[in-house]
Amino acid sequence: QDSKMVFRSAMHVLILCPFVAFAIIPPEYVQTALKGGQENLNANFEFKQCTAKYINQTEYPVSDPMEDMISTIKFMEDPENSVKVRLEDRGYGVAYGEIIGKCNKADGNRWDVYLPGSGDCGNPGNVLQYSKDDSDHLYTVDKVLGVYYLSNGNNKIAVSVKETPCEDGKVEEDIKKFHLAYKSKLDRYHKTLHPYWCDRNLINHEGACIDVKHSSF
């Protein structure tokens, strides 16, 4: 009889108070669940632990602090920091990776960057190669070109690096290529994140785009 009462009470909690049930799930399991659907949930959830991935996609924890986007951009633009980029094979058609040193609370990973105009990555003989870990094939941020905004805060920062010249004539082409590839990914998973581009000179000190209509792409 007592066990039946306990069971009924538990069912009432689950039905009437789902948030209470959610609250008792260990944080590490909550975060794992959220990573699977982060496009829907991360706008209202902040990760506390930051992780990175080896080239084989195995995750490992990193001590890089969580920072908002504009603080991260300023960090990258300070020449004294010599901020490094790791590149990953994501199949976007444009070199893509993350910066070492700052993490995004929207997804619990380091801030994502992509390199329009900087050439292909991964092929033999190319300057840009994929990074196996935090000490392999790292590249130094030169300039922040702009940001591909997503409504969940998992924005992608476009940069150039010092190790290879940024071809001005290919920047627009690569930005459009990346945007189409990433939007295709969102559409495939039926995610609506209202993406848009903003030039760096149109991003204010609070990290907002002050003139979306007149941004380049």
BASE-143106 format. One record per residue (C-alpha): residue number from 1; residue in one letter; x, y, z. Coordinates in nm, 4 decimals. Example, Ala and Ser with C-alpha at 12.3 -4.5 7.8 and 13.67 -1.06 7.14 Angstrom:
<mipas>
<mipa i="1" aa="A" x="1.2300" y="-0.4500" z="0.7800"/>
<mipa i="2" aa="S" x="1.3670" y="-0.1060" z="0.7140"/>
</mipas>
This chain:
<mipas>
<mipa i="1" aa="Q" x="0.0000" y="0.0000" z="0.0000"/>
<mipa i="2" aa="D" x="0.2811" y="0.2438" z="0.0885"/>
<mipa i="3" aa="S" x="0.4641" y="0.1740" z="-0.2367"/>
<mipa i="4" aa="K" x="0.1447" y="0.2434" z="-0.4331"/>
<mipa i="5" aa="M" x="0.1074" y="0.5770" z="-0.2561"/>
<mipa i="6" aa="V" x="0.4679" y="0.6702" z="-0.3378"/>
<mipa i="7" aa="F" x="0.4175" y="0.5742" z="-0.7024"/>
<mipa i="8" aa="R" x="0.0986" y="0.7801" z="-0.7294"/>
<mipa i="9" aa="S" x="0.2689" y="1.0804" z="-0.5683"/>
<mipa i="10" aa="A" x="0.5581" y="1.0535" z="-0.8114"/>
<mipa i="11" aa="M" x="0.3193" y="1.0400" z="-1.1066"/>
<mipa i="12" aa="H" x="0.1418" y="1.3518" z="-0.9813"/>
<mipa i="13" aa="V" x="0.4763" y="1.5336" z="-0.9660"/>
<mipa i="14" aa="L" x="0.5616" y="1.4309" z="-1.3208"/>
<mipa i="15" aa="I" x="0.2216" y="1.5333" z="-1.4542"/>
<mipa i="16" aa="L" x="0.1647" y="1.8512" z="-1.2563"/>
<mipa i="17" aa="C" x="0.5198" y="1.9702" z="-1.1984"/>
<mipa i="18" aa="P" x="0.7441" y="1.8625" z="-1.4861"/>
<mipa i="19" aa="F" x="0.9941" y="2.1351" z="-1.4007"/>
<mipa i="20" aa="V" x="1.0444" y="1.9805" z="-1.0563"/>
<mipa i="21" aa="A" x="1.1232" y="1.6475" z="-1.2204"/>
<mipa i="22" aa="F" x="1.3582" y="1.8215" z="-1.4624"/>
<mipa i="23" aa="A" x="1.5349" y="1.9942" z="-1.1748"/>
<mipa i="24" aa="I" x="1.6297" y="1.6664" z="-1.0061"/>
<mipa i="25" aa="I" x="1.8059" y="1.5310" z="-1.3163"/>
<mipa i="26" aa="P" x="2.1847" y="1.5638" z="-1.2703"/>
<mipa i="27" aa="P" x="2.3214" y="1.8666" z="-1.4618"/>
<mipa i="28" aa="E" x="2.5548" y="1.6587" z="-1.6764"/>
<mipa i="29" aa="Y" x="2.2595" y="1.4603" z="-1.8141"/>
<mipa i="30" aa="V" x="2.0547" y="1.7734" z="-1.8693"/>
<mipa i="31" aa="Q" x="2.3368" y="1.9274" z="-2.0713"/>
<mipa i="32" aa="T" x="2.3806" y="1.6124" z="-2.2780"/>
<mipa i="33" aa="A" x="2.0104" y="1.6139" z="-2.3578"/>
<mipa i="34" aa="L" x="2.0121" y="1.9801" z="-2.4471"/>
<mipa i="35" aa="K" x="2.3067" y="1.9412" z="-2.6836"/>
<mipa i="36" aa="G" x="2.0875" y="1.7210" z="-2.8989"/>
<mipa i="37" aa="G" x="1.8294" y="1.9981" z="-2.9412"/>
<mipa i="38" aa="Q" x="2.0278" y="2.3095" z="-2.8679"/>
<mipa i="39" aa="E" x="1.8731" y="2.5086" z="-3.1541"/>
<mipa i="40" aa="N" x="1.5418" y="2.5047" z="-2.9641"/>
<mipa i="41" aa="L" x="1.6557" y="2.5274" z="-2.6034"/>
<mipa i="42" aa="N" x="1.9870" y="2.7059" z="-2.5647"/>
<mipa i="43" aa="A" x="1.8402" y="3.0533" z="-2.5985"/>
<mipa i="44" aa="N" x="1.7136" y="3.0025" z="-2.2433"/>
<mipa i="45" aa="F" x="1.9881" y="2.7803" z="-2.1044"/>
<mipa i="46" aa="E" x="2.3470" y="2.8630" z="-2.0129"/>
<mipa i="47" aa="F" x="2.6129" y="2.5945" z="-2.0054"/>
<mipa i="48" aa="K" x="2.8552" y="2.6130" z="-1.7147"/>
<mipa i="49" aa="Q" x="3.1161" y="2.3638" z="-1.8361"/>
<mipa i="50" aa="C" x="3.3042" y="2.4164" z="-2.1625"/>
<mipa i="51" aa="T" x="3.4175" y="2.1308" z="-2.3851"/>
<mipa i="52" aa="A" x="3.6189" y="2.0882" z="-2.7032"/>
<mipa i="53" aa="K" x="3.6610" y="1.7934" z="-2.9403"/>
<mipa i="54" aa="Y" x="3.9543" y="1.5976" z="-3.0707"/>
<mipa i="55" aa="I" x="3.9694" y="1.5335" z="-3.4454"/>
<mipa i="56" aa="N" x="3.7864" y="1.2032" z="-3.3840"/>
<mipa i="57" aa="Q" x="3.4968" y="1.4000" z="-3.2238"/>
<mipa i="58" aa="T" x="3.5701" y="1.2767" z="-2.8696"/>
<mipa i="59" aa="E" x="3.4872" y="1.5546" z="-2.6236"/>
<mipa i="60" aa="Y" x="3.7147" y="1.6737" z="-2.3448"/>
<mipa i="61" aa="P" x="3.6678" y="1.9514" z="-2.0848"/>
<mipa i="62" aa="V" x="3.8568" y="2.2800" z="-2.1176"/>
<mipa i="63" aa="S" x="3.9083" y="2.5570" z="-1.8641"/>
<mipa i="64" aa="D" x="3.8399" y="2.8455" z="-2.1059"/>
<mipa i="65" aa="P" x="3.5918" y="3.0901" z="-1.9487"/>
<mipa i="66" aa="M" x="3.2431" y="3.1606" z="-2.0810"/>
<mipa i="67" aa="E" x="3.2270" y="3.5026" z="-2.2472"/>
<mipa i="68" aa="D" x="2.9676" y="3.6950" z="-2.4423"/>
<mipa i="69" aa="M" x="3.0244" y="3.7584" z="-2.8106"/>
<mipa i="70" aa="I" x="3.1422" y="4.1182" z="-2.8036"/>
<mipa i="71" aa="S" x="3.3927" y="4.0456" z="-2.5242"/>
<mipa i="72" aa="T" x="3.5210" y="3.7554" z="-2.7326"/>
<mipa i="73" aa="I" x="3.5558" y="3.9757" z="-3.0409"/>
<mipa i="74" aa="K" x="3.7521" y="4.2334" z="-2.8418"/>
<mipa i="75" aa="F" x="3.9697" y="3.9511" z="-2.7068"/>
<mipa i="76" aa="M" x="4.0433" y="3.8425" z="-3.0648"/>
<mipa i="77" aa="E" x="4.1138" y="4.1978" z="-3.1804"/>
<mipa i="78" aa="D" x="4.3685" y="4.2694" z="-2.9081"/>
<mipa i="79" aa="P" x="4.7070" y="4.2017" z="-3.0770"/>
<mipa i="80" aa="E" x="4.8666" y="4.1215" z="-2.7422"/>
<mipa i="81" aa="N" x="4.6515" y="3.8097" z="-2.7104"/>
<mipa i="82" aa="S" x="4.7648" y="3.6374" z="-3.0321"/>
<mipa i="83" aa="V" x="4.4434" y="3.4328" z="-3.0333"/>
<mipa i="84" aa="K" x="4.4679" y="3.0871" z="-3.1878"/>
<mipa i="85" aa="V" x="4.2174" y="2.9057" z="-3.4091"/>
<mipa i="86" aa="R" x="4.1648" y="2.5308" z="-3.4360"/>
<mipa i="87" aa="L" x="4.0110" y="2.4050" z="-3.7594"/>
<mipa i="88" aa="E" x="3.7602" y="2.1205" z="-3.7870"/>
<mipa i="89" aa="D" x="3.6207" y="1.9138" z="-4.0737"/>
<mipa i="90" aa="R" x="3.2534" y="2.0136" z="-4.0877"/>
<mipa i="91" aa="G" x="3.1889" y="1.9975" z="-4.4615"/>
<mipa i="92" aa="Y" x="3.0717" y="2.3568" z="-4.5027"/>
<mipa i="93" aa="G" x="3.3016" y="2.4263" z="-4.7981"/>
<mipa i="94" aa="V" x="3.4752" y="2.7015" z="-4.5994"/>
<mipa i="95" aa="A" x="3.7446" y="2.6592" z="-4.3316"/>
<mipa i="96" aa="Y" x="3.5652" y="2.6346" z="-3.9957"/>
<mipa i="97" aa="G" x="3.6689" y="2.5842" z="-3.6346"/>
<mipa i="98" aa="E" x="3.6904" y="2.7463" z="-3.2928"/>
<mipa i="99" aa="I" x="3.9072" y="2.9910" z="-3.1038"/>
<mipa i="100" aa="I" x="4.1125" y="2.8819" z="-2.8055"/>
<mipa i="101" aa="G" x="4.0510" y="3.0917" z="-2.4959"/>
<mipa i="102" aa="K" x="3.6798" y="3.1770" z="-2.4857"/>
<mipa i="103" aa="C" x="3.3619" y="2.9696" z="-2.4701"/>
<mipa i="104" aa="N" x="3.0028" y="3.0348" z="-2.5685"/>
<mipa i="105" aa="K" x="2.7461" y="2.9693" z="-2.2952"/>
<mipa i="106" aa="A" x="2.4819" y="2.9013" z="-2.5637"/>
<mipa i="107" aa="D" x="2.6278" y="2.5630" z="-2.6585"/>
<mipa i="108" aa="G" x="2.8968" y="2.4886" z="-2.4015"/>
<mipa i="109" aa="N" x="3.1747" y="2.4900" z="-2.6595"/>
<mipa i="110" aa="R" x="3.4405" y="2.7381" z="-2.7622"/>
<mipa i="111" aa="W" x="3.3301" y="3.0220" z="-2.9870"/>
<mipa i="112" aa="D" x="3.2842" y="2.9078" z="-3.3467"/>
<mipa i="113" aa="V" x="3.4678" y="3.0846" z="-3.6279"/>
<mipa i="114" aa="Y" x="3.4932" y="3.0460" z="-4.0039"/>
<mipa i="115" aa="L" x="3.7523" y="3.1801" z="-4.2477"/>
<mipa i="116" aa="P" x="3.6000" y="3.3243" z="-4.5656"/>
<mipa i="117" aa="G" x="3.8592" y="3.4099" z="-4.8306"/>
<mipa i="118" aa="S" x="4.1379" y="3.2151" z="-4.6600"/>
<mipa i="119" aa="G" x="4.1432" y="2.9121" z="-4.8880"/>
<mipa i="120" aa="D" x="4.0551" y="2.5458" z="-4.8586"/>
<mipa i="121" aa="C" x="4.1382" y="2.3336" z="-4.5573"/>
<mipa i="122" aa="G" x="4.2609" y="1.9787" z="-4.5176"/>
<mipa i="123" aa="N" x="4.3920" y="1.8934" z="-4.8636"/>
<mipa i="124" aa="P" x="4.7615" y="1.7953" z="-4.8912"/>
<mipa i="125" aa="G" x="4.9783" y="2.0980" z="-4.9603"/>
<mipa i="126" aa="N" x="4.7265" y="2.3513" z="-4.8313"/>
<mipa i="127" aa="V" x="4.8355" y="2.6028" z="-4.5688"/>
<mipa i="128" aa="L" x="4.5234" y="2.5325" z="-4.3633"/>
<mipa i="129" aa="Q" x="4.4997" y="2.1875" z="-4.2041"/>
<mipa i="130" aa="Y" x="4.2609" y="2.0358" z="-3.9527"/>
<mipa i="131" aa="S" x="4.3760" y="2.0474" z="-3.5908"/>
<mipa i="132" aa="K" x="4.3970" y="1.7185" z="-3.4009"/>
<mipa i="133" aa="D" x="4.4092" y="1.8949" z="-3.0632"/>
<mipa i="134" aa="D" x="4.5021" y="2.2236" z="-2.8929"/>
<mipa i="135" aa="S" x="4.8657" y="2.1996" z="-2.9998"/>
<mipa i="136" aa="D" x="4.8337" y="2.0862" z="-3.3616"/>
<mipa i="137" aa="H" x="4.7993" y="2.3131" z="-3.6690"/>
<mipa i="138" aa="L" x="4.6924" y="2.6321" z="-3.4929"/>
<mipa i="139" aa="Y" x="4.6361" y="2.9637" z="-3.6721"/>
<mipa i="140" aa="T" x="4.6510" y="3.3213" z="-3.5420"/>
<mipa i="141" aa="V" x="4.3526" y="3.5558" z="-3.5718"/>
<mipa i="142" aa="D" x="4.4295" y="3.8597" z="-3.7867"/>
<mipa i="143" aa="K" x="4.0940" y="4.0384" z="-3.8262"/>
<mipa i="144" aa="V" x="3.7299" y="3.9900" z="-3.7336"/>
<mipa i="145" aa="L" x="3.5258" y="4.0369" z="-4.0527"/>
<mipa i="146" aa="G" x="3.1743" y="4.0046" z="-3.9174"/>
<mipa i="147" aa="V" x="2.9240" y="3.7715" z="-3.7529"/>
<mipa i="148" aa="Y" x="2.6623" y="3.5240" z="-3.8720"/>
<mipa i="149" aa="Y" x="2.3943" y="3.5712" z="-3.6054"/>
<mipa i="150" aa="L" x="2.1598" y="3.2945" z="-3.4889"/>
<mipa i="151" aa="S" x="1.8640" y="3.3590" z="-3.2603"/>
<mipa i="152" aa="N" x="1.9816" y="3.1005" z="-3.0031"/>
<mipa i="153" aa="G" x="2.3112" y="3.2859" z="-2.9467"/>
<mipa i="154" aa="N" x="2.5267" y="3.0190" z="-3.1138"/>
<mipa i="155" aa="N" x="2.6672" y="3.2827" z="-3.3500"/>
<mipa i="156" aa="K" x="2.9530" y="3.2188" z="-3.5948"/>
<mipa i="157" aa="I" x="3.2338" y="3.4765" z="-3.6108"/>
<mipa i="158" aa="A" x="3.4053" y="3.5298" z="-3.9478"/>
<mipa i="159" aa="V" x="3.7799" y="3.5928" z="-3.9208"/>
<mipa i="160" aa="S" x="4.0990" y="3.6019" z="-4.1250"/>
<mipa i="161" aa="V" x="4.4256" y="3.4493" z="-4.0023"/>
<mipa i="162" aa="K" x="4.7852" y="3.5625" z="-4.0340"/>
<mipa i="163" aa="E" x="4.9248" y="3.2399" z="-4.1769"/>
<mipa i="164" aa="T" x="4.7488" y="3.2707" z="-4.5133"/>
<mipa i="165" aa="P" x="4.6360" y="3.5785" z="-4.7089"/>
<mipa i="166" aa="C" x="4.2677" y="3.6615" z="-4.7078"/>
<mipa i="167" aa="E" x="4.1558" y="3.7079" z="-5.0691"/>
<mipa i="168" aa="D" x="3.9164" y="4.0019" z="-5.0671"/>
<mipa i="169" aa="G" x="3.7610" y="3.8831" z="-5.3922"/>
<mipa i="170" aa="K" x="3.6624" y="3.5505" z="-5.2343"/>
<mipa i="171" aa="V" x="3.5344" y="3.6767" z="-4.8993"/>
<mipa i="172" aa="E" x="3.1803" y="3.7496" z="-5.0180"/>
<mipa i="173" aa="E" x="3.1659" y="3.4254" z="-5.2167"/>
<mipa i="174" aa="D" x="3.2789" y="3.2177" z="-4.9174"/>
<mipa i="175" aa="I" x="3.0452" y="3.3952" z="-4.6760"/>
<mipa i="176" aa="K" x="2.7498" y="3.3174" z="-4.9009"/>
<mipa i="177" aa="K" x="2.8731" y="2.9577" z="-4.9434"/>
<mipa i="178" aa="F" x="2.8966" y="2.9091" z="-4.5676"/>
<mipa i="179" aa="H" x="2.5589" y="3.0685" z="-4.5020"/>
<mipa i="180" aa="L" x="2.3895" y="2.8444" z="-4.7589"/>
<mipa i="181" aa="A" x="2.5592" y="2.5329" z="-4.6167"/>
<mipa i="182" aa="Y" x="2.4710" y="2.6191" z="-4.2580"/>
<mipa i="183" aa="K" x="2.1130" y="2.7139" z="-4.3446"/>
<mipa i="184" aa="S" x="2.0795" y="2.3817" z="-4.5267"/>
<mipa i="185" aa="K" x="2.1867" y="2.2088" z="-4.2050"/>
<mipa i="186" aa="L" x="1.9263" y="2.4022" z="-4.0049"/>
<mipa i="187" aa="D" x="1.6562" y="2.3260" z="-4.2618"/>
<mipa i="188" aa="R" x="1.7490" y="1.9569" z="-4.2547"/>
<mipa i="189" aa="Y" x="1.6794" y="1.9495" z="-3.8832"/>
<mipa i="190" aa="H" x="1.3777" y="2.1777" z="-3.9183"/>
<mipa i="191" aa="K" x="1.5372" y="2.4505" z="-3.7088"/>
<mipa i="192" aa="T" x="1.4310" y="2.8124" z="-3.7502"/>
<mipa i="193" aa="L" x="1.6973" y="3.0395" z="-3.6047"/>
<mipa i="194" aa="H" x="1.6471" y="3.3498" z="-3.8220"/>
<mipa i="195" aa="P" x="2.0128" y="3.3758" z="-3.9319"/>
<mipa i="196" aa="Y" x="2.1568" y="3.7009" z="-4.0640"/>
<mipa i="197" aa="W" x="2.4982" y="3.8510" z="-4.1373"/>
<mipa i="198" aa="C" x="2.6466" y="4.1698" z="-3.9940"/>
<mipa i="199" aa="D" x="2.9726" y="4.3421" z="-4.0905"/>
<mipa i="200" aa="R" x="3.2128" y="4.4013" z="-3.8026"/>
<mipa i="201" aa="N" x="3.1884" y="4.7795" z="-3.8375"/>
<mipa i="202" aa="L" x="2.8117" y="4.7572" z="-3.7822"/>
<mipa i="203" aa="I" x="2.8353" y="4.5673" z="-3.4518"/>
<mipa i="204" aa="N" x="2.8099" y="4.8002" z="-3.1532"/>
<mipa i="205" aa="H" x="2.9798" y="4.7791" z="-2.8132"/>
<mipa i="206" aa="E" x="2.6938" y="4.5645" z="-2.6808"/>
<mipa i="207" aa="G" x="2.7273" y="4.3074" z="-2.9582"/>
<mipa i="208" aa="A" x="2.4155" y="4.4107" z="-3.1503"/>
<mipa i="209" aa="C" x="2.4009" y="4.4699" z="-3.5261"/>
<mipa i="210" aa="I" x="2.2963" y="4.8334" z="-3.5681"/>
<mipa i="211" aa="D" x="2.2020" y="4.8122" z="-3.9367"/>
<mipa i="212" aa="V" x="2.1144" y="4.4684" z="-4.0691"/>
<mipa i="213" aa="K" x="1.9672" y="4.6018" z="-4.3960"/>
<mipa i="214" aa="H" x="2.2900" y="4.7702" z="-4.5023"/>
<mipa i="215" aa="S" x="2.5243" y="4.4908" z="-4.4001"/>
<mipa i="216" aa="S" x="2.7136" y="4.3470" z="-4.6951"/>
<mipa i="217" aa="F" x="2.5520" y="4.0082" z="-4.7468"/>
</mipas>
